[in-house]
Amino acid sequence: MAVGLGYKQSAEHVRKRMEARQCAARERPRAVSREWLVEKYIGARLDCVQIAALVSRDHKTVWTWLKHYGIPTRSRGVACTHLFVKGQVTPFTGRKHSEATKAKLRAIAIADGRRPFDPEVGPPFRGKRGAETPNWKGGVSPERQAFYASSEWKAALKIVWARANARCERCRVHHNGTPRRGTFHVHHIVSFAVRNLRAVPSNLALLCASCHRFVHSKRNVVRELLGVVT
């Protein structure tokens, strides 16, 4: 189980590292000249996305070129011609899909597993509950509540809190800090769905609320503190 070591870089170290990175970025040659960029961005009124397509780069890279050359940037969306302007008549006013197009869209939706809305039937899941809905997971909520009230779980909690010494086992922050009291969670490394590991202390980690959110977020690309269900 990964445990944070508590190391923190000093502010001076971070400042020097960022200055070195910025210096290297300023000295790095750009793929386009300032004159060319002015011609496209100001003269032709192209936006960063359109310019990026011309040079096969990311639009954010084009934006950094503009900043590097000191070219004033426009507000987001100013150069767009496809945005709806209030009071303007859109080219789609009064136009509707033909019956043939509707049939094609319906066939595509059915092939993708979707259920096209039928105004005569109404919402397809109205009045349905439990196993009749697609997100039904077998009714684990009562089972989960009963487990968390069991003596087995309470004994496991005591072991985990004692092992961690009331510190988050990822960032090492202490629970007794005033803003953090009552915000720590005991996290299942291998999912709660694996019954025989639910109360095993080695499968549990004490985490602060922010670390627990990180572990279950898309930012956790290396799947830290997430076990594999076999």
LUMLO-683267 format. One line per 4 residues: their letters; for each residue x, y, z of N, C-alpha, C. Coordinates in nm, 4 decimals, padded with zeros to 6 digits, always signed. Each point is the difference from the previous one (the first is absolute). Layout:
<recs>
A) X/Y/Z/X/Y/Z/X/Y/Z; ...
</recs>
This chain:
<recs>
MAVG) +00.0847/-00.1182/+00.0000/-00.0847/+00.1182/+00.0000/+00.0881/+00.1230/+00.0000; -00.0282/+00.0946/-00.0919/+00.0807/+00.1199/-00.0107/-00.0298/+00.0933/+00.1164; +00.1056/+00.0490/+00.0647/-00.0150/+00.0913/+00.1128/+00.0862/+00.1212/-00.0255; -00.0556/+00.1219/+00.0127/+00.0768/+00.1216/-00.0206/+00.1102/+00.0123/+00.1025
LGYK) +00.1157/+00.0516/-00.0373/+00.1151/+00.0100/+00.0877/+00.0030/+00.1324/+00.0751; -00.0912/+00.0898/-00.0301/-00.0048/+00.1256/+00.0706/+00.0984/+00.1038/-00.0504; +00.0740/-00.0291/-00.1102/+00.0976/+00.0958/-00.0530/-00.0714/+00.1122/-00.0737; +00.0466/+00.1236/+00.0241/-00.0595/+00.1157/-00.0654/+00.1105/+00.0934/-00.0455
QSAE) -00.0018/+00.0385/-00.1282/+00.1019/+00.0895/-00.0522/-00.0171/+00.1389/+00.0601; +00.1137/+00.0665/+00.0241/-00.0056/+00.1354/+00.0531/-00.0478/+00.0963/-00.1078; -00.0514/+00.1157/+00.0429/-00.0482/+00.1008/-00.0943/+00.1130/+00.0514/-00.0884; +00.1196/+00.0099/+00.0568/+00.1150/+00.0473/-00.0774/+00.0384/-00.0992/-00.1086
HVRK) -00.0052/-00.1300/+00.0330/+00.0321/-00.1037/-00.0980/-00.1015/+00.0023/-00.1150; -00.1277/+00.0142/+00.0335/-00.1039/+00.0044/-00.1026/+00.0178/+00.1228/-00.0884; +00.0311/+00.1153/+00.0609/+00.0181/+00.1238/-00.0768/+00.1150/-00.0137/-00.0996; +00.1135/-00.0549/+00.0453/+00.1146/-00.0163/-00.0894/-00.0304/-00.0981/-00.1129
RMEA) -00.0707/-00.1057/+00.0326/-00.0326/-00.0995/-00.1020/-00.0936/+00.0593/-00.1054; -00.0975/+00.0801/+00.0430/-00.0918/+00.0618/-00.0943/+00.0701/+00.1057/-00.0850; +00.0933/+00.0763/+00.0599/+00.0746/+00.0995/-00.0768/+00.0842/-00.0672/-00.1075; +00.0644/-00.1130/+00.0351/+00.0807/-00.0722/-00.0977/-00.0858/-00.0530/-00.1136
RQCA) -00.1205/-00.0491/+00.0344/-00.0899/-00.0527/-00.1027/-00.0484/+00.1119/-00.0932; -00.0333/+00.1159/+00.0578/-00.0451/+00.1126/-00.0807/+00.1117/+00.0529/-00.0893; +00.1227/+00.0028/+00.0527/+00.1138/+00.0457/-00.0795/+00.0228/-00.0917/-00.1197; -00.0080/-00.1323/+00.0244/+00.0179/-00.0960/-00.1091/-00.1113/+00.0141/-00.1038
ARER) -00.1219/+00.0286/+00.0476/-00.1127/+00.0163/-00.0931/+00.0181/+00.1253/-00.0858; +00.0540/+00.1070/+00.0585/+00.0199/+00.1228/-00.0768/+00.1076/-00.0171/-00.1078; +00.1004/-00.0809/+00.0302/+00.1099/-00.0187/-00.0945/-00.0303/-00.1046/-00.1066; -00.1052/-00.0787/+00.0198/-00.0333/-00.1050/-00.0952/-00.0523/+00.0629/-00.1297
PRAV) +00.0534/-00.0388/-00.1172/-00.0461/+00.0591/-00.1263/-00.1447/-00.0372/-00.0298; -00.0767/+00.0953/-00.0540/-00.1388/-00.0236/-00.0361/-00.0098/-00.0516/-00.1433; -00.1069/-00.0729/-00.0258/-00.0164/-00.0587/-00.1326/-00.0408/+00.1033/-00.1035; -00.0498/+00.1151/+00.0432/-00.0447/+00.1041/-00.0924/+00.0593/+00.1335/+00.0448
SREW) +00.0079/+00.0936/-00.0920/+00.0537/+00.1317/+00.0318/-00.1107/+00.0903/+00.0528; +00.0397/+00.1115/+00.0610/-00.0978/+00.0953/+00.0514/-00.0808/+00.0600/-00.1152; +00.0656/+00.0299/-00.1118/-00.0684/+00.0613/-00.1137/-00.1078/-00.0920/-00.0544; +00.0336/-00.1291/-00.0119/-00.0972/-00.0965/-00.0522/-00.1192/-00.0119/+00.0943
LVEK) +00.0289/-00.0003/+00.1300/-00.1073/-00.0145/+00.0982/-00.0897/+00.1227/+00.0013; +00.0590/+00.1194/-00.0136/-00.0792/+00.1223/-00.0065/-00.0891/-00.0008/-00.1237; +00.0547/-00.0470/-00.1115/-00.0769/-00.0059/-00.1247/-00.1220/-00.0908/+00.0142; +00.0188/-00.1169/+00.0634/-00.1100/-00.0953/+00.0112/-00.0991/+00.0394/+00.1093
YIGA) +00.0536/+00.0427/+00.1161/-00.0866/+00.0247/+00.1156/-00.0709/+00.1344/-00.0089; +00.0731/+00.1032/-00.0421/-00.0587/+00.1343/-00.0059/-00.0500/+00.0324/-00.1412; +00.0836/-00.0307/-00.1019/-00.0399/+00.0322/-00.1367/-00.1148/-00.0853/-00.0498; +00.0154/-00.1341/+00.0101/-00.1033/-00.0914/-00.0505/-00.1080/-00.0310/+00.1035
RLDC) +00.0182/+00.0455/+00.1254/-00.0977/-00.0207/+00.1072/-00.0247/-00.1470/+00.0309; +00.1043/-00.0824/-00.0178/-00.0126/-00.1410/+00.0371/+00.0153/-00.0129/+00.1506; -00.0642/-00.1021/+00.0571/+00.0176/-00.0219/+00.1436/+00.1096/-00.1035/+00.0234; +00.0273/-00.0287/+00.1281/+00.1101/-00.0912/+00.0343/-00.0230/-00.1408/-00.0540
VQIA) -00.1234/-00.0436/-00.0001/-00.0305/-00.1341/-00.0493/+00.0275/-00.0097/-00.1501; -00.0408/+00.1016/-00.0744/+00.0215/-00.0004/-00.1450/+00.1485/+00.0097/-00.0344; +00.0731/+00.0836/+00.0749/+00.1447/+00.0116/-00.0246/+00.0704/-00.1309/+00.0365; -00.0432/-00.0620/+00.1076/+00.0610/-00.1269/+00.0419/-00.0175/-00.1064/-00.1075
ALVS) -00.1146/+00.0009/-00.0688/-00.0230/-00.0969/-00.1074/+00.0955/+00.0236/-00.1169; +00.0383/+00.1255/-00.0230/+00.0918/+00.0310/-00.1107/+00.1412/-00.0507/+00.0263; +00.0413/+00.0019/+00.1273/+00.1388/-00.0363/+00.0331/+00.0095/-00.1341/+00.0726; -00.1122/-00.0706/+00.0099/-00.0037/-00.1328/+00.0641/+00.0502/+00.0061/+00.1439
RDHK) -00.0493/+00.0979/+00.0741/+00.0333/+00.0149/+00.1413/-00.1271/+00.0110/+00.0825; +00.0169/-00.0015/+00.1300/-00.1129/+00.0167/+00.0899/-00.0370/+00.1475/+00.0091; -00.1304/+00.0295/+00.0148/-00.0444/+00.1398/+00.0058/+00.0571/+00.0738/+00.1202; +00.0279/-00.0727/+00.1097/+00.0592/+00.0643/+00.1168/+00.1438/+00.0427/-00.0304
TVWT) +00.0689/-00.0766/-00.0827/+00.1349/+00.0381/-00.0404/-00.0025/+00.1297/-00.0787; -00.0988/+00.0141/-00.0891/-00.0137/+00.1239/-00.0772/-00.0243/+00.1169/+00.0938; -00.0811/-00.0218/+00.1021/-00.0284/+00.1062/+00.0965/+00.1281/+00.0440/+00.0720; +00.0862/-00.0969/+00.0354/+00.1263/+00.0365/+00.0662/+00.0915/+00.0756/-00.0952
WLKH) -00.0054/-00.0295/-00.1309/+00.0786/+00.0770/-00.0972/-00.0465/+00.1455/-00.0018; -00.1306/+00.0204/+00.0015/-00.0535/+00.1363/+00.0014/+00.0497/+00.0769/+00.1215; -00.0011/-00.0657/+00.1148/+00.0471/+00.0644/+00.1217/+00.1504/+00.0267/-00.0076; +00.0749/-00.0952/-00.0552/+00.1455/+00.0142/-00.0106/+00.0374/+00.1194/-00.0878
YGIP) -00.0716/+00.0179/-00.1101/+00.0296/+00.1092/-00.0921/-00.0660/+00.1319/+00.0416; -00.0786/-00.0019/+00.1070/-00.0642/+00.1224/+00.0457/-00.1145/+00.0446/-00.0882; -00.0646/-00.0924/-00.0698/-00.1132/+00.0329/-00.0873/-00.1272/+00.0023/+00.0849; -00.0729/+00.1106/+00.0013/-00.1230/+00.0070/+00.0813/-00.1001/-00.1071/-00.0441
TRSR) -00.0541/-00.0726/+00.0963/-00.0963/-00.1058/-00.0314/-00.1425/+00.0501/+00.0130; -00.0888/-00.0588/-00.0773/-00.1415/+00.0353/+00.0048/-00.0692/-00.0782/+00.1108; -00.1157/+00.0494/+00.0413/-00.0816/-00.0736/+00.0958/-00.0501/-00.1278/-00.0657; -00.0199/-00.1009/+00.0787/-00.0438/-00.1289/-00.0530/-00.1346/+00.0128/-00.0711
GVAC) -00.0081/-00.0547/-00.1221/-00.1251/-00.0013/-00.0740/-00.0225/+00.1198/-00.0890; +00.0882/+00.1025/+00.0073/-00.0214/+00.1212/-00.0794/+00.0078/-00.0279/-00.1485; +00.0953/-00.0885/-00.0397/+00.0209/-00.0247/-00.1425/-00.0918/-00.1075/-00.0555; -00.0790/-00.0653/+00.0862/-00.0855/-00.1088/-00.0467/-00.1159/+00.0547/-00.0819
THLF) -00.0294/-00.0658/-00.1091/-00.1109/+00.0424/-00.0864/-00.1214/-00.0897/+00.0149; +00.0153/-00.1088/+00.0808/-00.1096/-00.0953/+00.0104/-00.0846/+00.0219/+00.1252; +00.0376/+00.0976/+00.0849/-00.0729/+00.0195/+00.1235/-00.1319/+00.0728/-00.0258; -00.1020/-00.0380/+00.0752/-00.1303/+00.0638/-00.0137/+00.0017/+00.1364/+00.0677
VKGQ) -00.0466/+00.1002/-00.0680/-00.0093/+00.1356/+00.0537/-00.1460/+00.0280/+00.0308; -00.0257/+00.0493/+00.1213/-00.1367/+00.0268/+00.0419/-00.0673/+00.0992/-00.0952; -00.1199/-00.0344/-00.0452/-00.0737/+00.0851/-00.0925/+00.0245/-00.0338/-00.1452; +00.1018/-00.0802/-00.0265/+00.0318/-00.0377/-00.1382/-00.0810/-00.1222/-00.0408
VTPF) -00.0513/-00.0002/-00.1225/-00.0769/-00.1144/-00.0503/+00.0977/-00.1070/-00.0451; -00.0133/-00.1202/+00.0529/+00.0914/-00.1082/-00.0356/-00.0401/-00.0606/-00.1342; +00.0956/-00.0597/-00.0718/-00.0332/-00.0614/-00.1294/-00.0874/-00.1240/+00.0119; -00.0229/-00.0473/+00.1252/-00.0802/-00.1206/+00.0187/-00.1445/+00.0316/+00.0400
TGRK) -00.0333/+00.1278/+00.0057/-00.1363/+00.0383/+00.0363/-00.1011/-00.0572/-00.0998; -00.1002/-00.0718/+00.0500/-00.1046/-00.0559/-00.0846/+00.0371/-00.1296/-00.0693; +00.1237/-00.0461/+00.0174/+00.0429/-00.1233/-00.0665/-00.0146/-00.1178/+00.0958; -00.0419/-00.1139/-00.0510/-00.0176/-00.1200/+00.0800/+00.0582/-00.1199/-00.0742
HSEA) +00.0301/-00.1034/+00.0773/+00.0466/-00.1238/-00.0621/-00.1131/-00.0618/-00.0822; +00.0382/-00.0566/-00.1119/-00.0991/-00.0740/-00.0786/-00.0294/-00.1323/+00.0691; -00.1093/-00.0653/-00.0384/-00.0362/-00.1284/+00.0601/+00.1072/-00.1049/-00.0270; +00.0639/+00.0086/-00.1183/+00.1069/-00.0951/-00.0329/+00.1198/+00.0197/+00.0929
TKAK) +00.0352/+00.1271/+00.0279/+00.1118/+00.0277/+00.0900/-00.0326/-00.0457/+00.1418; -00.1245/+00.0235/+00.0436/-00.0407/-00.0445/+00.1328/+00.0121/-00.1518/+00.0127; -00.0382/-00.0709/-00.1064/+00.0082/-00.1469/+00.0024/+00.1446/-00.0452/+00.0101; +00.0906/+00.0697/-00.0708/+00.1421/-00.0357/+00.0058/+00.0570/+00.0254/+00.1398
LRAI) -00.0341/+00.1129/+00.0591/+00.0481/+00.0316/+00.1346/-00.0528/-00.0999/+00.1017; -00.1234/-00.0420/-00.0176/-00.0595/-00.0983/+00.0905/+00.0732/-00.1336/-00.0115; +00.0305/-00.0409/-00.1236/+00.0711/-00.1268/-00.0211/+00.1391/+00.0044/+00.0630; +00.0675/+00.1159/-00.0122/+00.1338/+00.0146/+00.0593/-00.0085/-00.0102/+00.1521
AIAD) -00.1005/+00.0649/+00.0594/-00.0165/-00.0028/+00.1447/-00.0255/-00.1419/+00.0502; -00.0858/-00.0731/-00.0699/-00.0315/-00.1375/+00.0406/+00.1229/-00.0892/-00.0131; +00.0779/+00.0204/-00.1064/+00.1218/-00.0798/-00.0202/+00.1026/+00.0271/+00.1097; +00.0018/+00.1227/+00.0551/+00.0922/+00.0354/+00.1074/-00.0500/-00.0433/+00.1367
GRRP) -00.1180/-00.0596/+00.0065/-00.0556/-00.0433/+00.1276/-00.0830/+00.1049/+00.0696; -00.0221/+00.1144/-00.0652/-00.0828/+00.1043/+00.0592/-00.1475/-00.0272/-00.0275; -00.0850/+00.0665/+00.0783/-00.1439/-00.0167/-00.0173/-00.0583/+00.1342/-00.0414; -00.0334/+00.0173/-00.1270/-00.0562/+00.1277/-00.0470/-00.1261/+00.0366/+00.0779
FDPE) -00.0144/+00.1282/+00.0287/-00.1148/+00.0460/+00.0780/-00.1283/-00.0129/-00.0811; -00.1002/-00.0591/+00.0631/-00.1314/-00.0155/-00.0614/-00.0983/+00.0857/+00.0794; -00.0504/+00.1090/-00.0579/-00.0902/+00.0880/+00.0756/-00.1265/-00.0691/+00.0469; -00.0404/-00.1067/-00.0658/-00.1210/-00.0701/+00.0421/+00.0255/-00.0869/+00.1234
VGPP) +00.1256/-00.0461/+00.0136/+00.0359/-00.0844/+00.1147/+00.0536/+00.0843/+00.1150; +00.0743/+00.1085/-00.0333/+00.0622/+00.0837/+00.1016/+00.1387/-00.0518/+00.0359; +00.0619/+00.0519/+00.1057/+00.1328/-00.0464/+00.0421/+00.0008/-00.1508/+00.0222; +00.0983/-00.0721/-00.0580/-00.0022/-00.1469/+00.0057/+00.0134/-00.0582/+00.1401
FRGK) +00.0558/+00.0780/+00.0966/+00.0208/-00.0559/+00.1345/-00.0927/+00.0627/+00.1045; -00.1017/+00.0708/-00.0468/-00.0941/+00.0593/+00.0948/-00.0732/-00.1098/+00.0766; +00.0014/+00.0115/+00.1319/-00.0700/-00.0955/+00.0851/+00.0761/-00.1292/+00.0237; +00.1194/-00.0154/-00.0573/+00.0769/-00.1238/+00.0171/+00.1059/+00.0194/+00.1081
RGAE) +00.0253/-00.1047/+00.0748/+00.0978/+00.0064/+00.1078/+00.0774/-00.1303/+00.0061; +00.1133/+00.0038/+00.0705/+00.0765/-00.1217/+00.0236/+00.0516/-00.0650/-00.1260; -00.0243/-00.1296/-00.0123/+00.0527/-00.0786/-00.1105/-00.0561/+00.0418/-00.1351; -00.1048/+00.0811/-00.0013/-00.0583/+00.0449/-00.1263/+00.0793/+00.1154/-00.0626
TPNW) +00.0959/+00.0568/+00.0747/+00.0792/+00.1124/-00.0496/+00.1405/-00.0468/-00.0370; +00.0690/+00.0707/-00.0930/+00.1308/-00.0466/-00.0476/+00.1127/+00.0129/+00.1019; -00.0136/+00.0872/+00.1022/+00.1066/+00.0182/+00.0980/-00.0167/-00.0869/+00.1246; -00.0906/-00.0924/-00.0042/-00.0245/-00.0894/+00.1141/+00.1221/-00.0857/+00.0267
KGGV) +00.0427/-00.0064/+00.1252/+00.1204/-00.0754/+00.0372/-00.0299/-00.1127/+00.0975; -00.1228/-00.0450/-00.0007/-00.0328/-00.1170/+00.0813/-00.0437/+00.0306/+00.1418; -00.0257/+00.1250/+00.0315/-00.0492/+00.0332/+00.1339/+00.1053/-00.0107/+00.1075; +00.1201/+00.0596/-00.0231/+00.1086/-00.0124/+00.0973/-00.0081/+00.1035/+00.1110
SPER) -00.0841/+00.1025/-00.0124/-00.0041/+00.1058/+00.1017/-00.0348/-00.0529/+00.1393; -00.1078/-00.0781/+00.0181/-00.0279/-00.0535/+00.1342/+00.1141/-00.0877/+00.0514; +00.0605/-00.0780/-00.0884/+00.1118/-00.0857/+00.0398/+00.1188/+00.0842/+00.0455; +00.0285/+00.1084/-00.0731/+00.1109/+00.0887/+00.0349/-00.0246/+00.0658/+00.1362
QAFY) -00.1223/+00.0477/+00.0208/-00.0334/+00.0655/+00.1265/+00.0142/-00.0966/+00.1169; -00.0441/-00.1238/-00.0200/+00.0105/-00.0994/+00.1066/+00.1459/-00.0324/+00.0305; +00.0839/-00.0070/-00.1045/+00.1408/-00.0315/+00.0208/+00.0698/+00.1114/+00.0776; -00.0261/+00.1270/-00.0364/+00.0659/+00.1116/+00.0659/-00.0446/+00.0169/+00.1452
ASSE) -00.1087/-00.0659/+00.0373/-00.0455/+00.0039/+00.1400/+00.0477/-00.1215/+00.0790; +00.0744/-00.0910/-00.0653/+00.0408/-00.1244/+00.0647/+00.1226/+00.0189/+00.0885; +00.0171/-00.0895/+00.0966/+00.1167/+00.0033/+00.0886/+00.1278/-00.0331/-00.0777; -00.0125/-00.0801/-00.1043/+00.1159/-00.0353/-00.0828/+00.0601/+00.1258/-00.0641
WKAA) -00.0858/+00.0860/-00.0538/+00.0471/+00.1233/-00.0634/+00.0587/+00.0966/+00.1032; -00.0642/+00.0103/+00.1157/+00.0491/+00.0909/+00.1038/+00.1368/-00.0430/+00.0506; +00.0229/-00.1316/+00.0082/+00.1315/-00.0494/+00.0435/+00.1066/+00.0324/-00.1048; -00.0367/-00.0137/-00.1287/+00.0943/+00.0319/-00.1078/+00.0352/+00.1484/+00.0016
LKIV) -00.0989/+00.0861/+00.0288/+00.0247/+00.1435/+00.0061/+00.1032/+00.0346/+00.1060; -00.0108/-00.0620/+00.1163/+00.0942/+00.0278/+00.1083/+00.1430/-00.0359/-00.0414; +00.0145/-00.1118/-00.0683/+00.1333/-00.0434/-00.0438/+00.0577/+00.0985/-00.1009; -00.0816/+00.0434/-00.0957/+00.0471/+00.0912/-00.1047/+00.0386/+00.1354/+00.0577
WARA) -00.0833/+00.0542/+00.0893/+00.0310/+00.1305/+00.0602/+00.1264/-00.0070/+00.0848; +00.0178/-00.1106/+00.0729/+00.1215/-00.0156/+00.0822/+00.1236/-00.0149/-00.0885; -00.0112/-00.0761/-00.1050/+00.1133/-00.0203/-00.0923/+00.0435/+00.1316/-00.0630; -00.0961/+00.0819/-00.0412/+00.0300/+00.1269/-00.0671/+00.0317/+00.1126/+00.0976
NARC) -00.0213/-00.0248/+00.1298/+00.0237/+00.1035/+00.1008/-00.0803/+00.1259/-00.0327; -00.1217/-00.0188/-00.0465/-00.0934/+00.1093/-00.0326/+00.0534/+00.0917/-00.1089; +00.0850/-00.0531/-00.0878/+00.0519/+00.0788/-00.1127/-00.0491/-00.0600/-00.1318; -00.0237/+00.0864/-00.0971/-00.0367/-00.0480/-00.1331/+00.1150/-00.0835/-00.0540
ERCR) -00.0289/-00.1195/-00.0474/+00.1058/-00.0901/-00.0456/+00.0456/+00.0300/-00.1423; -00.0454/+00.1121/-00.0537/+00.0500/+00.0451/-00.1303/+00.0806/+00.1292/+00.0128; -00.0567/+00.1020/+00.0624/+00.0694/+00.1299/+00.0104/+00.0579/+00.0243/+00.1389; -00.0307/-00.0860/+00.0983/+00.0530/+00.0041/+00.1349/-00.0526/+00.1157/+00.0842
VHHN) -00.1025/+00.0702/-00.0441/-00.0568/+00.1062/+00.0811/-00.0702/-00.0613/+00.1208; +00.0059/+00.0681/+00.1154/-00.0566/-00.0543/+00.1232/-00.1480/+00.0343/+00.0116; -00.0764/-00.0948/+00.0511/-00.1441/+00.0171/+00.0119/-00.0384/+00.1066/+00.1012; +00.0813/+00.0233/+00.1000/-00.0393/+00.0883/+00.1092/+00.0145/+00.1482/-00.0308
GTPR) +00.0438/+00.0348/-00.1228/-00.0032/+00.1402/-00.0389/-00.1448/+00.0473/-00.0051; -00.0260/+00.1177/+00.0509/-00.1385/+00.0488/+00.0145/-00.0833/-00.0123/-00.1280; +00.0529/+00.0393/-00.1195/-00.0851/-00.0077/-00.1203/-00.0297/-00.1425/-00.0444; +00.0758/-00.0971/+00.0524/-00.0109/-00.1365/-00.0533/-00.0734/-00.0972/+00.0920
RGTF) -00.0296/+00.0400/+00.1197/-00.0664/-00.0929/+00.0912/-00.1339/-00.0439/-00.0564; -00.0212/-00.1313/-00.0031/-00.1250/-00.0548/-00.0508/-00.0050/-00.0155/-00.1502; +00.1121/+00.0264/-00.0684/-00.0012/-00.0072/-00.1468/+00.0832/-00.1151/-00.0544; +00.0520/-00.0877/+00.0861/+00.0795/-00.1132/-00.0467/-00.0911/-00.1169/-00.0359
HVHH) +00.0429/-00.0795/-00.0982/-00.0774/-00.1155/-00.0450/+00.0896/-00.1233/+00.0011; -00.0614/-00.1143/+00.0205/+00.0722/-00.1270/-00.0151/-00.0375/-00.0566/-00.1360; +00.1013/-00.0123/-00.0851/-00.0189/-00.0345/-00.1411/+00.0298/-00.1475/-00.0235; -00.0838/-00.0653/-00.0803/+00.0249/-00.1391/-00.0418/+00.0910/+00.0008/-00.1230
IVSF) +00.1172/-00.0586/+00.0111/+00.0933/-00.0061/-00.1132/-00.0570/-00.0923/-00.1076; -00.0295/-00.1220/+00.0370/-00.0784/-00.0883/-00.0873/-00.1458/+00.0235/+00.0348; -00.0836/+00.0081/-00.1003/-00.1380/+00.0460/+00.0149/-00.0773/-00.0688/+00.1122; -00.0955/+00.0732/+00.0559/-00.0923/-00.0516/+00.1001/-00.0744/-00.1220/-00.0515
AVRN) -00.0106/-00.0134/-00.1329/-00.0716/-00.1129/-00.0587/+00.0660/-00.1339/+00.0315; +00.1300/+00.0010/+00.0313/+00.0699/-00.1252/+00.0355/-00.0246/-00.0257/+00.1481; -00.0896/-00.0894/+00.0304/-00.0484/-00.0189/+00.1359/+00.1095/-00.0384/+00.0990; +00.0895/-00.0913/-00.0395/+00.0975/-00.0506/+00.0964/+00.1108/+00.1000/+00.0331
LRAV) +00.0013/+00.1174/-00.0678/+00.1011/+00.1016/+00.0293/-00.0595/+00.1260/+00.0626; -00.1265/-00.0022/+00.0278/-00.0672/+00.1210/+00.0477/+00.0554/+00.0515/+00.1321; +00.0379/-00.0894/+00.0886/+00.0462/+00.0409/+00.1331/+00.1441/-00.0402/+00.0255; +00.0770/-00.0243/-00.1058/+00.1420/-00.0358/+00.0148/+00.0815/+00.1292/+00.0084
PSNL) +00.0674/+00.0266/+00.1112/+00.0718/+00.1272/+00.0160/+00.0996/+00.0311/-00.1111; +00.0662/-00.1013/-00.0550/+00.0974/+00.0255/-00.1068/-00.0662/+00.0456/-00.1290; -00.1318/-00.0188/-00.0094/-00.0740/+00.0453/-00.1175/-00.0658/+00.1357/+00.0241; +00.0290/+00.0603/+00.1137/-00.0606/+00.1276/+00.0365/+00.1072/+00.1067/+00.0134
ALLC) -00.0340/+00.1232/-00.0338/+00.0922/+00.1127/+00.0122/-00.0738/+00.1184/+00.0587; +00.0633/+00.0660/+00.0962/-00.0575/+00.1203/+00.0594/+00.0396/+00.1196/-00.0864; -00.0988/+00.0713/-00.0524/+00.0256/+00.1118/-00.0912/-00.0769/+00.1240/+00.0439; +00.0614/+00.1164/-00.0220/-00.0741/+00.1250/+00.0190/-00.0984/+00.0132/-00.1163
ASCH) -00.0941/+00.0915/+00.0129/-00.1058/+00.0121/-00.1004/+00.0563/+00.0342/-00.1373; +00.0990/+00.0903/-00.0067/+00.0546/+00.0398/-00.1302/+00.0741/-00.1148/-00.0664; +00.0764/-00.0779/+00.0760/+00.0711/-00.1146/-00.0576/-00.0972/-00.1084/-00.0439; -00.1083/-00.0170/+00.0760/-00.0994/-00.1007/-00.0376/-00.0670/+00.0378/-00.1321
RFVH) -00.0293/+00.1301/-00.0172/-00.0581/+00.0453/-00.1269/+00.0987/-00.0217/-00.1142; +00.1290/+00.0260/+00.0251/+00.1006/-00.0192/-00.1045/+00.0072/-00.1466/-00.0429; +00.0012/-00.0897/+00.0973/+00.0134/-00.1428/-00.0303/-00.1110/-00.0469/-00.0934; -00.1210/+00.0525/+00.0179/-00.1124/-00.0435/-00.0820/-00.0243/+00.0899/-00.1216
SKRN) +00.0916/+00.0933/-00.0264/-00.0178/+00.0918/-00.1120/+00.0777/-00.0459/-00.1227; -00.0257/+00.0643/-00.1144/+00.0713/-00.0301/-00.1232/+00.1449/+00.0447/+00.0051; +00.0339/+00.0887/+00.0961/+00.1390/+00.0446/+00.0128/+00.0907/-00.1118/+00.0486; -00.0567/-00.1001/+00.0639/+00.0789/-00.1126/+00.0512/+00.0296/-00.0973/-00.1137
VVRE) +00.0849/+00.0432/-00.0933/+00.0255/-00.0791/-00.1203/+00.0804/-00.1259/+00.0295; +00.0777/-00.0007/+00.1086/+00.0807/-00.1190/+00.0334/-00.0771/-00.0943/+00.0934; -00.1262/+00.0329/+00.0289/-00.0869/-00.0816/+00.0850/+00.0622/-00.0245/+00.1363; +00.0497/+00.1085/+00.0595/+00.0559/-00.0061/+00.1341/-00.1080/-00.0389/+00.1000
LLGV) +00.0318/-00.0978/+00.0877/-00.0910/-00.0467/+00.1033/-00.1293/-00.0590/-00.0555; +00.0064/-00.0493/-00.1238/-00.1140/-00.0690/-00.0596/+00.0441/-00.1403/-00.0393; -00.0562/-00.0999/+00.0668/+00.0361/-00.1379/-00.0297/-00.0814/-00.0544/-00.1163; +00.0405/-00.1162/-00.0456/-00.0665/-00.0658/-00.1121/-00.0933/-00.1080/+00.0540
VT) -00.1257/+00.0048/-00.0438/-00.0962/-00.1032/+00.0401/+00.0211/-00.1220/-00.0876; +00.0262/-00.1143/+00.0604/+00.0228/-00.1229/-00.0757/-00.1121/-00.0981/+00.0242
</recs>
